[in-house]
């Protein structure tokens, strides 16, 4: 029997689930006598090893042993008898099992859970046939749990390091009570950690009535039918209170923060305002109506303060619903207040009197500063709006053109990438849609003849942006563009993320360079469709660019269609045009840029490299577009500088193998099923400076695309010994393709156009 069954309900949580599961699987019991691992630092977060109110109806043990079980204190052991009967050896107690309940989630959450269940025996996956809600999903997990204590953790939250070991120790020290509660902190999408102002030294009922800040003995839970309500939200209010009331003195509190509640920008109850939050009061109405006088007297003092906290939370209550919420709070106060209850604050007295006018006056006195800040923000927004209207006021009054689409790529550098492939396919399938490209003035020469375009910032640009019905970009549109109702914005992105992206970059300031993350979020709110090349990308986009405005479009990358549609004759033509002699093996060397280092600084002595490999090989060198021209590329007949070549897809088609470090080009090149060699001499520095989503050098199938070298001599030896293309590297590449190229088949552009436009 595991000590804990950590039950995680899963529904539409793909962008957060991996971190949640990893936070559980990383929990290990400390060695006997060792202190518990400290949680992540958070301001003003108290921590200690023991509960503040303990029942001690059995001798106090020393603490957990390395396997998580408890050892008795030396002075509490009974004197052994002269003879003893032989006993079977006792299996060590596992610290936890992780029970993941797939609540018929329509996204990749189920696949993520199945992945973890397949590789870790501590993970058990339960699949529900239909979506039932978090309450019923938790109940299903509790019914199948085997642990001594139930721990309900939401899929977007985190278990802090050492939490289960601390809980195990506290439970043992307290004589294994029925309920043990603990503290939590919060982290928002800006990754700001905030402590929660809760009293962890007093009444267990003072802690928030939620599922994830307590553990409950499993037998106790089932004996008292402490199931969650099928109705959401706030399905945990009633069982959270009942568990504490029924446990009585055998409910206690651990003065330690164990859970980090992740505030999501969208998609969760706590950030979706509306009348659904009246359910909070309905749950208390049901709870208080079923309690006796003594129990009601314990619970009621917490009702009004909590109700007012919900009322004043703009993430829950809209201004249009405030009056109804206040009236219902006042009704509950009248219906359930004990005869001797005395309101403690002026706000509570206003609720007791049922006077929303008095309450509003009190609130006004405390919100003047907030209203002043709101007024200043509105003034700035108004100024911004006036400037925008000065640019294209007349065009915004005109109707959208249903036959106009606008495209941009790489911050208006020209016609390329996914938008170019969508543009070409739209001309074929939807010729009635006129396509116009946005380019910067300095890149207008990159636009092919016959392709209509506008220069960013011009009057024609603003007119086009104001009237286009379809917007397609792999980056963004310039100039403070404001999306109109009726416009459909497809964000294609421009690569599969190895390095941290969006809000995930905030932990790595060396790579942010003054990025406005508010602008990042505002931009994501403009998207209607977010294109994904693989499930990994879908997870990252959802977490890195959190918004409820867009829908994930898992259709593959249109720019990769060319890899499936180009024949050998065209490949030979491309090789000849690039200067690759017949019969030579062409290696494309394409390292990415370093945010912390400007310019193109190859970590490879290219001249030495080609001399060492001999005449069989030709190296095509492509510097990243952010590095500028490849000025450091040496002059050598077998080193060809192809940085200026406008279409990287053609370079990939011409190459027999790819040598790269951390460039997203590797994910596209995998579509060709040709060798990929990872040359990463500064892997640790890159991970620390920029952050990565997985260990490219681990050698695990799905993580590493082929042969790996971390020093120049090792890379040279890979080619001299022909270890760059072997059955082992073939197997790694196959797993890499399976993970990152599942949708690419040569028809992605067609699928995207048919989804986006009438054809």
PEFENCOR-V467729 format. One record per residue. N is the residue number from 1. RES is the residue in one small letter. SS is DSSP state (alpha for helix, beta for strand, coil for the rest). OMEGA is omega in degrees with one decimal (none if undefined). Layout:
n: <N	N>
res: <RES	RES>
ss: <SS	SS>
omega: <OMEGA	OMEGA>
This chain:
n: <1	2	3	4	5	6	7	8	9	10	11	12	13	14	15	16	17	18	19	20	21	22	23	24	25	26	27	28	29	30	31	32	33	34	35	36	37	38	39	40	41	42	43	44	45	46	47	48	49	50	51	52	53	54	55	56	57	58	59	60	61	62	63	64	65	66	67	68	69	70	71	72	73	74	75	76	77	78	79	80	81	82	83	84	85	86	87	88	89	90	91	92	93	94	95	96	97	98	99	100	101	102	103	104	105	106	107	108	109	110	111	112	113	114	115	116	117	118	119	120	121	122	123	124	125	126	127	128	129	130	131	132	133	134	135	136	137	138	139	140	141	142	143	144	145	146	147	148	149	150	151	152	153	154	155	156	157	158	159	160	161	162	163	164	165	166	167	168	169	170	171	172	173	174	175	176	177	178	179	180	181	182	183	184	185	186	187	188	189	190	191	192	193	194	195	196	197	198	199	200	201	202	203	204	205	206	207	208	209	210	211	212	213	214	215	216	217	218	219	220	221	222	223	224	225	226	227	228	229	230	231	232	233	234	235	236	237	238	239	240	241	242	243	244	245	246	247	248	249	250	251	252	253	254	255	256	257	258	259	260	261	262	263	264	265	266	267	268	269	270	271	272	273	274	275	276	277	278	279	280	281	282	283	284	285	286	287	288	289	290	291	292	293	294	295	296	297	298	299	300	301	302	303	304	305	306	307	308	309	310	311	312	313	314	315	316	317	318	319	320	321	322	323	324	325	326	327	328	329	330	331	332	333	334	335	336	337	338	339	340	341	342	343	344	345	346	347	348	349	350	351	352	353	354	355	356	357	358	359	360	361	362	363	364	365	366	367	368	369	370	371	372	373	374	375	376	377	378	379	380	381	382	383	384	385	386	387	388	389	390	391	392	393	394	395	396	397	398	399	400	401	402	403	404	405	406	407	408	409	410	411	412	413	414	415	416	417	418	419	420	421	422	423	424	425	426	427	428	429	430	431	432	433	434	435	436	437	438	439	440	441	442	443	444	445	446	447	448	449	450	451	452	453	454	455	456	457	458	459	460	461	462	463	464	465	466	467	468	469	470	471	472	473	474	475	476	477	478	479	480	481	482	483	484	485	486	487	488	489	490	491	492	493	494	495	496	497	498	499	500	501	502	503	504	505	506	507	508	509	510	511	512	513	514	515	516	517	518	519	520	521	522	523	524	525	526	527	528	529	530	531	532	533	534	535	536	537	538	539	540	541	542	543	544	545	546	547	548	549	550	551	552	553	554	555	556	557	558	559	560	561	562	563	564	565	566	567	568	569	570	571	572	573	574	575	576	577	578	579	580	581	582	583	584	585	586	587	588	589	590	591	592	593	594	595	596	597	598	599	600	601	602	603	604	605	606	607	608	609	610	611	612	613	614	615	616	617	618	619	620	621	622	623	624	625	626	627	628	629	630	631	632	633	634	635	636	637	638	639	640	641	642	643	644	645	646	647	648	649	650	651	652	653	654	655	656	657	658	659	660	661	662	663	664	665	666	667	668	669	670	671	672	673	674	675	676	677	678	679	680	681	682	683	684	685	686	687	688	689	690	691	692	693	694	695	696	697	698	699	700	701	702	703	704	705	706	707	708	709	710	711	712	713	714	715	716	717	718	719	720	721	722	723	724	725	726	727	728	729	730	731	732	733	734	735	736	737	738	739	740	741	742	743	744	745	746	747	748	749	750	751	752	753	754	755	756	757	758	759>
res: <x	x	x	x	x	x	x	x	x	x	x	x	x	x	x	x	x	x	x	x	x	x	x	x	x	x	x	x	x	x	x	x	x	x	x	x	x	x	x	x	x	x	x	x	x	x	x	x	x	x	x	x	x	x	x	x	x	x	x	x	x	x	x	x	x	x	x	x	x	x	x	x	x	x	x	x	x	x	x	x	x	x	x	x	x	x	x	x	x	x	x	x	x	x	x	x	x	x	x	x	x	x	x	x	x	x	x	x	x	x	x	x	x	x	x	x	x	x	x	x	x	x	x	x	x	x	x	x	x	x	x	x	x	x	x	x	x	x	x	x	x	x	x	x	x	x	x	x	x	x	x	x	x	x	x	x	x	x	x	x	x	x	x	x	x	x	x	x	x	x	x	x	x	x	x	x	x	x	x	x	x	x	x	x	x	x	x	x	x	x	x	x	x	x	x	x	x	x	x	x	x	x	x	x	x	x	x	x	x	x	x	x	x	x	x	x	x	x	x	x	x	x	x	x	x	x	x	x	x	x	x	x	x	x	x	x	x	x	x	x	x	x	x	x	x	x	x	x	x	x	x	x	x	x	x	x	x	x	x	x	x	x	x	x	x	x	x	x	x	x	x	x	x	x	x	x	x	x	x	x	x	x	x	x	x	x	x	x	x	x	x	x	x	x	x	x	x	x	x	x	x	x	x	x	x	x	x	x	x	x	x	x	x	x	x	x	x	x	x	x	x	x	x	x	x	x	x	x	x	x	x	x	x	x	x	x	x	x	x	x	x	x	x	x	x	x	x	x	x	x	x	x	x	x	x	x	x	x	x	x	x	x	x	x	x	x	x	x	x	x	x	x	x	x	x	x	x	x	x	x	x	x	x	x	x	x	x	x	x	x	x	x	x	x	x	x	x	x	x	x	x	x	x	x	x	x	x	x	x	x	x	x	x	x	x	x	x	x	x	x	x	x	x	x	x	x	x	x	x	x	x	x	x	x	x	x	x	x	x	x	x	x	x	x	x	x	x	x	x	x	x	x	x	x	x	x	x	x	x	x	x	x	x	x	x	x	x	x	x	x	x	x	x	x	x	x	x	x	x	x	x	x	x	x	x	x	x	x	x	x	x	x	x	x	x	x	x	x	x	x	x	x	x	x	x	x	x	x	x	x	x	x	x	x	x	x	x	x	x	x	x	x	x	x	x	x	x	x	x	x	x	x	x	x	x	x	x	x	x	x	x	x	x	x	x	x	x	x	x	x	x	x	x	x	x	x	x	x	x	x	x	x	x	x	x	x	x	x	x	x	x	x	x	x	x	x	x	x	x	x	x	x	x	x	x	x	x	x	x	x	x	x	x	x	x	x	x	x	x	x	x	x	x	x	x	x	x	x	x	x	x	x	x	x	x	x	x	x	x	x	x	x	x	x	x	x	x	x	x	x	x	x	x	x	x	x	x	x	x	x	x	x	x	x	x	x	x	x	x	x	x	x	x	x	x	x	x	x	x	x	x	x	x	x	x	x	x	x	x	x	x	x	x	x	x	x	x	x	x	x	x	x	x	x	x	x	x	x	x	x	x	x	x	x	x	x	x	x	x	x	x	x	x	x	x	x	x	x	x	x	x	x	x	x	x	x	x	x	x	x	x	x	x	x	x	x	x	x	x	x	x	x	x	x	x	x	x	x	x	x	x	x	x	x	x	x	x	x	x	x	x	x	x	x	x	x	x	x	x>
ss: <coil	coil	coil	beta	beta	beta	beta	beta	beta	beta	coil	coil	coil	alpha	alpha	alpha	alpha	alpha	alpha	alpha	alpha	alpha	alpha	alpha	alpha	coil	coil	coil	coil	coil	coil	coil	coil	coil	coil	coil	coil	coil	coil	coil	coil	coil	coil	coil	coil	coil	beta	beta	beta	beta	beta	coil	coil	coil	coil	coil	coil	coil	coil	coil	coil	coil	beta	beta	coil	coil	coil	coil	coil	beta	beta	coil	coil	alpha	alpha	alpha	coil	coil	coil	coil	coil	coil	coil	coil	coil	coil	coil	coil	coil	coil	coil	coil	coil	coil	coil	beta	beta	beta	beta	beta	beta	beta	coil	coil	coil	coil	coil	coil	alpha	alpha	alpha	alpha	alpha	alpha	alpha	alpha	alpha	alpha	alpha	coil	coil	coil	beta	beta	beta	beta	beta	coil	coil	coil	coil	coil	coil	alpha	alpha	alpha	alpha	alpha	alpha	alpha	alpha	alpha	alpha	alpha	coil	coil	coil	coil	beta	beta	beta	beta	coil	coil	coil	coil	coil	beta	beta	coil	coil	coil	alpha	alpha	alpha	alpha	alpha	alpha	alpha	alpha	alpha	alpha	alpha	coil	coil	coil	coil	coil	beta	beta	beta	beta	beta	beta	beta	beta	beta	coil	coil	coil	coil	coil	beta	beta	beta	coil	coil	coil	coil	coil	coil	coil	coil	alpha	alpha	alpha	coil	coil	coil	coil	alpha	alpha	alpha	beta	beta	beta	beta	alpha	alpha	alpha	alpha	alpha	alpha	coil	coil	coil	coil	coil	coil	coil	coil	coil	coil	coil	coil	coil	alpha	alpha	alpha	alpha	alpha	alpha	alpha	alpha	alpha	alpha	alpha	alpha	alpha	alpha	beta	beta	beta	beta	beta	beta	beta	beta	beta	beta	beta	beta	coil	coil	coil	coil	coil	coil	alpha	alpha	alpha	coil	coil	coil	alpha	alpha	alpha	alpha	alpha	alpha	alpha	alpha	alpha	alpha	alpha	alpha	alpha	alpha	alpha	coil	coil	coil	alpha	alpha	alpha	alpha	alpha	alpha	alpha	alpha	alpha	alpha	alpha	alpha	alpha	alpha	alpha	alpha	alpha	alpha	alpha	coil	coil	coil	coil	coil	coil	coil	alpha	alpha	alpha	alpha	alpha	alpha	alpha	alpha	alpha	alpha	alpha	alpha	alpha	alpha	alpha	alpha	alpha	alpha	coil	coil	coil	coil	coil	coil	coil	coil	coil	alpha	alpha	alpha	alpha	alpha	alpha	alpha	alpha	coil	coil	alpha	alpha	alpha	alpha	alpha	alpha	alpha	alpha	alpha	alpha	alpha	alpha	alpha	alpha	alpha	alpha	alpha	alpha	alpha	alpha	alpha	alpha	alpha	alpha	alpha	alpha	alpha	alpha	alpha	alpha	alpha	alpha	alpha	alpha	alpha	alpha	alpha	alpha	alpha	alpha	alpha	coil	coil	coil	coil	beta	beta	beta	beta	beta	beta	beta	beta	coil	coil	coil	coil	coil	coil	coil	coil	alpha	alpha	alpha	alpha	alpha	alpha	alpha	alpha	alpha	alpha	alpha	alpha	alpha	coil	coil	coil	coil	beta	beta	beta	beta	beta	beta	coil	alpha	alpha	alpha	alpha	alpha	alpha	coil	coil	coil	coil	coil	coil	beta	beta	beta	coil	coil	coil	alpha	alpha	alpha	alpha	alpha	alpha	alpha	alpha	alpha	beta	beta	beta	beta	beta	beta	coil	coil	coil	coil	coil	coil	coil	coil	coil	coil	coil	coil	coil	coil	beta	beta	beta	beta	coil	coil	coil	coil	coil	coil	coil	beta	coil	coil	alpha	alpha	alpha	alpha	alpha	alpha	coil	alpha	alpha	alpha	coil	coil	coil	coil	coil	alpha	alpha	alpha	alpha	alpha	alpha	alpha	alpha	coil	coil	coil	coil	beta	beta	beta	beta	coil	coil	alpha	alpha	alpha	alpha	alpha	alpha	alpha	alpha	alpha	alpha	coil	coil	coil	coil	coil	coil	beta	beta	beta	beta	coil	coil	coil	alpha	alpha	alpha	alpha	alpha	alpha	alpha	alpha	coil	coil	alpha	alpha	alpha	alpha	alpha	alpha	alpha	alpha	alpha	alpha	alpha	coil	coil	coil	coil	coil	coil	beta	beta	beta	beta	beta	coil	coil	coil	coil	beta	coil	coil	beta	coil	coil	coil	coil	coil	coil	coil	coil	alpha	alpha	alpha	alpha	alpha	alpha	alpha	alpha	coil	coil	coil	beta	beta	beta	beta	beta	coil	coil	coil	alpha	alpha	alpha	coil	coil	coil	coil	coil	coil	coil	coil	beta	coil	coil	beta	beta	beta	coil	coil	coil	coil	coil	coil	alpha	alpha	alpha	alpha	alpha	alpha	alpha	coil	coil	beta	beta	beta	beta	coil	coil	coil	coil	alpha	alpha	alpha	alpha	alpha	alpha	alpha	alpha	coil	coil	coil	beta	beta	beta	beta	coil	coil	coil	alpha	alpha	alpha	alpha	alpha	alpha	alpha	alpha	coil	beta	coil	coil	coil	coil	coil	coil	coil	coil	coil	coil	coil	coil	coil	coil	coil	beta	beta	coil	coil	alpha	alpha	alpha	alpha	alpha	alpha	alpha	alpha	alpha	coil	coil	coil	coil	coil	coil	alpha	alpha	alpha	alpha	alpha	alpha	alpha	alpha	alpha	alpha	alpha	alpha	alpha	alpha	coil	coil	coil	coil	coil	coil	coil	alpha	alpha	alpha	alpha	alpha	alpha	alpha	alpha	alpha	coil	coil	coil>
omega: <175.7	176.8	-178.1	165.4	178.3	-175.1	-177.3	173.2	-172.0	174.5	178.4	-175.5	-170.5	-177.1	-173.8	-168.5	-176.8	-178.9	177.6	-177.8	178.4	-179.4	176.8	-175.7	178.3	-178.9	177.8	177.0	178.2	173.5	-177.7	177.9	179.9	177.3	177.0	174.0	-179.5	175.0	175.0	-178.0	175.5	-177.0	174.5	179.5	179.7	177.2	174.0	-174.9	-172.4	176.2	-176.6	178.3	-171.9	170.4	-175.6	179.6	171.2	-176.0	-179.1	179.0	179.4	-175.3	-176.6	173.6	-177.3	179.9	175.2	178.3	-177.3	175.3	-176.9	177.4	-176.6	-174.5	-179.5	-177.7	178.3	177.5	-176.5	177.3	-179.8	177.6	179.2	175.1	176.1	-179.8	176.5	176.7	-178.0	177.1	177.1	-179.0	174.6	-179.4	-176.7	161.0	-179.2	-177.1	-179.1	-177.3	176.6	-178.2	-178.9	-177.4	-176.9	-179.0	-176.3	-178.1	-178.5	179.8	178.0	179.1	179.5	177.8	180.0	179.7	-178.3	-173.6	-178.8	-176.9	178.2	-177.8	175.4	-177.8	175.2	-179.9	175.4	-176.0	-179.1	179.9	-175.5	-176.2	-174.3	-178.1	-179.7	178.1	176.4	178.8	178.6	177.5	178.9	-179.4	-178.5	-176.0	179.8	-175.0	178.6	179.5	176.1	177.6	-178.2	-178.1	177.7	-173.4	177.2	179.9	-175.5	171.7	-174.6	-177.7	177.5	-174.7	-177.0	176.8	177.9	178.7	178.3	-179.5	-179.1	178.6	179.8	-179.3	-178.2	-179.8	179.5	179.0	179.7	-176.9	173.1	178.1	-177.1	-176.1	175.6	169.4	-178.0	173.8	-178.7	-176.9	172.3	-178.3	172.6	-179.1	-179.6	173.4	178.1	-177.0	178.0	177.7	179.9	-178.2	-174.2	-174.1	177.0	178.6	-179.5	178.9	-176.7	-179.4	-179.0	-174.7	-163.8	176.6	-179.6	167.6	-176.1	178.1	-173.9	180.0	177.6	179.7	-177.1	-179.3	-178.3	176.4	-176.2	-179.7	175.6	177.1	174.8	-178.5	179.0	1.7	179.6	179.7	-177.8	-176.9	-174.9	-179.7	178.2	177.8	-176.1	-179.4	-179.5	-178.6	-178.8	-179.6	178.7	-178.6	178.1	166.8	-175.3	-173.4	173.2	-179.0	-178.5	174.4	-176.6	-175.7	172.8	-179.5	-178.9	177.2	179.1	-177.9	178.6	175.1	177.3	-178.1	-173.9	179.3	179.8	-178.1	178.0	-177.4	178.7	-177.8	169.9	177.0	177.3	179.6	179.0	179.3	178.7	177.7	178.5	-178.4	-176.1	179.0	-179.3	-178.1	172.6	-175.4	-177.3	180.0	178.8	179.5	177.6	-173.4	-169.2	-178.8	-179.9	-175.4	-171.7	177.7	179.6	178.5	179.3	176.2	176.1	-177.6	-175.9	179.4	-178.3	176.5	-178.7	-174.0	173.7	179.1	-179.2	-177.2	-172.9	-177.8	178.8	-179.4	179.3	-179.1	180.0	175.4	179.0	179.5	178.3	178.9	179.9	-174.1	-169.3	-177.9	173.7	-175.6	-176.6	-177.9	178.9	178.0	-173.8	-177.2	178.0	178.6	178.7	177.6	176.3	177.3	179.7	178.9	-178.7	-175.4	176.6	178.3	178.4	179.6	-179.4	178.3	177.5	-179.8	179.8	-179.0	-177.5	-174.8	-179.3	-179.5	178.4	-179.6	176.8	178.6	178.1	179.1	178.0	178.5	178.5	177.7	177.3	179.6	179.5	178.0	177.8	-180.0	179.3	178.0	178.4	-178.1	177.6	-177.8	-176.4	-179.9	-176.5	-177.0	179.6	177.8	-178.6	-179.2	173.7	177.1	-176.8	-178.8	-177.4	175.1	178.8	-174.5	170.3	179.8	174.8	176.9	170.8	179.5	178.9	-176.0	-176.2	171.0	-177.0	177.8	179.5	178.9	176.5	179.2	-178.7	-179.4	177.7	177.2	179.8	-173.9	-178.6	-176.4	177.8	177.7	179.6	-178.8	179.6	-179.7	172.9	177.9	172.5	-175.9	-176.1	-179.0	-175.9	178.6	177.7	-177.8	179.9	176.8	177.2	178.9	-179.4	-178.0	174.2	179.3	-175.8	176.9	-179.2	178.2	179.3	176.1	-177.7	178.4	180.0	-179.7	-177.9	-170.4	-176.9	175.9	-176.8	180.0	-177.5	-179.8	172.6	179.8	177.9	178.6	-172.2	166.4	179.4	-179.8	176.3	-177.2	-179.8	170.6	-179.0	175.3	178.3	-174.6	174.2	173.8	-176.1	-171.9	-177.5	174.6	172.8	-172.8	163.0	179.0	-178.4	-175.5	174.1	-178.2	178.1	179.6	-172.6	178.1	-173.8	-173.3	179.6	-178.0	-175.3	176.2	174.6	178.2	172.8	-178.2	170.9	177.1	176.7	179.7	178.6	178.4	179.6	179.1	177.8	-174.4	169.0	-178.3	178.8	-173.8	178.7	175.9	-176.0	179.9	177.8	179.8	179.9	178.1	-175.9	-179.9	-177.3	-178.7	-177.0	179.1	-172.6	177.7	175.5	-174.7	-172.7	178.0	178.2	-179.9	-175.2	-173.7	-176.4	-177.7	177.8	-178.1	-179.3	179.3	-176.0	-179.4	-179.1	-172.2	-178.0	-178.6	-176.7	179.5	178.8	177.5	178.8	178.2	179.0	-179.9	-179.9	-179.6	179.6	179.0	178.2	-179.6	177.9	176.5	179.7	173.2	-176.3	177.3	176.3	176.6	-174.0	176.5	177.2	178.9	174.6	-179.2	-175.2	-179.5	-179.0	173.9	-179.3	-178.6	-178.0	177.8	-175.1	173.7	-170.4	-179.8	176.8	-177.6	-177.3	176.2	-178.8	-177.6	177.4	-170.8	179.9	-169.9	170.0	-178.2	172.9	-175.2	177.3	174.2	177.6	-175.6	178.6	-177.5	-177.2	-178.6	-178.7	-174.9	-176.6	-179.6	-175.8	175.1	179.8	-175.7	179.8	172.2	-175.9	178.7	-178.3	-178.0	-176.5	179.6	-166.9	-175.1	-179.3	178.9	178.9	176.8	179.1	179.2	-177.7	-173.1	175.4	179.3	179.6	169.6	179.6	177.5	-174.3	-177.4	176.1	176.7	-178.3	-177.9	177.0	-178.2	179.0	177.6	-179.6	-178.4	175.1	-174.2	175.3	179.7	178.9	176.0	-170.2	-178.0	-178.1	-175.2	-177.4	178.8	-179.5	-180.0	-179.4	-176.3	-172.1	-177.3	179.2	-177.1	175.8	-175.5	-177.2	-175.6	-173.1	-174.4	178.7	175.7	-177.7	178.5	-173.7	-173.7	-178.7	-178.6	-176.0	172.5	179.8	174.0	-173.3	-179.3	178.3	177.6	178.6	-178.4	176.4	-178.3	178.9	-177.4	-179.6	176.4	179.4	-178.5	-174.9	174.5	179.3	178.3	175.2	-179.6	177.2	-179.5	179.3	178.3	178.4	178.1	-179.8	-177.8	-168.3	180.0	-173.3	-175.5	-175.8	-178.3	-178.3	-176.7	-177.4	-178.2	179.0	179.8	-178.4	-178.6	-179.5	176.8	-171.6	-168.8	170.9	-178.0	none>
